[in-house]
Amino acid sequence: EQKRELCLFLQEALVNVGKYAVGATRIDVVCTETSQQYRLQVVDNAPGVISEADIAAMPIGEGTRQAVALAQRLGGEFRRLPNSPQGTICELLWPQ
């Protein structure tokens, strides 16, 4: 079930890049593991500078609700962050 939910998270994050990251020319999917946590990121390079305030003002849609619920079930955290120099990072972190 967790694998299915993680795949749905990844699918939703990629769809959101297509819907909202106008002008993006690159999408990176980054999966990392440390001794303490797993991290799954979808990173785009959409033009324009997006701030944490811009991210906080984004509407909370069904995909965000699902990501937050998944993070809670995994005992982790979902967040969106500005990417440097441009773009957005959509990230799911959870403990090993």
N, C-alpha and C positions, 0 to 999 in steps of 0.2 A: 504494500500500500504506500509506503514512504517513497519507493522508487517512482511509482505512478504520480504521486503528488509533486515530487521534484521535477519530473518531466513536464507536468502541467505548468509549474512555475516558470520553467525555462521557455516553454511555448508562449506563455502570456508575455513574458519580458521581451521576447523577440518580436512578437506581434506589435507590442507597444512602440518599439523602435520604428517599425514600419509606419505606424499611425502618427507618431508625435515627433520623431527626430528628423524633421525636414532638412534635407541637405546632407544627411550623414553619408559618408563614403566608406565607413568601416564599422564593423561590429566585432568585438572580441568577446568570446565566452571563456571565462577564466575559472578554473576549479583548482583550489588549493587545499592542502591538508597540513595541519601542524599537529604537534603532539596533543593539543588541547581542543582544536576546532576544525570544522570544515567550512569552506567559503565557496559560494557559487556566485559569480558576478557576470552580468551582461553589461558591456561597456560600449557606448557609441561615441562618435566624434562629431555630432551635429554642430553646425556653426552657431555662434552666439555664446555669450557667457551666461550661464545659468547659475544663480546663487542658491544658497540654502533656503533663503526666504522665498524664492521662486518655487523651489521644490515643495516647501511647506504649504504653499498656496494652491498646489495642484489639486484638482478634484480627486476625491477618494472613490474610485470605481470598484467594480466587482473583483477585478484582478488584484488590486491592492488589498482588498479585504481578505481574499483567499491567501495572498502571500503572508499577511500578518497572522492569519489563523494557522497557517502551516508553520511559521516560525515559532508560534506559541506551542504547538504540538511537539515540535522538535526541541523545545527548551532554548530557542535561539532568538534571533532578531532579524527583522527585515528593515532595510533602509534604502533610500535614494540619496546619492551624493553628487555634487558637481564633479565632473572630470576635468583635469587640467591638461591642456589649455582650454578645451571646449568639450561639451557633451555632457552625458549623464552616466552614472554608474547605478545599476539596480543590483542590490546585493542581499543575499541570504546567508546568514551565519548561524551555525549551531554546533553544540559541543559533540565531541567524539563519544 
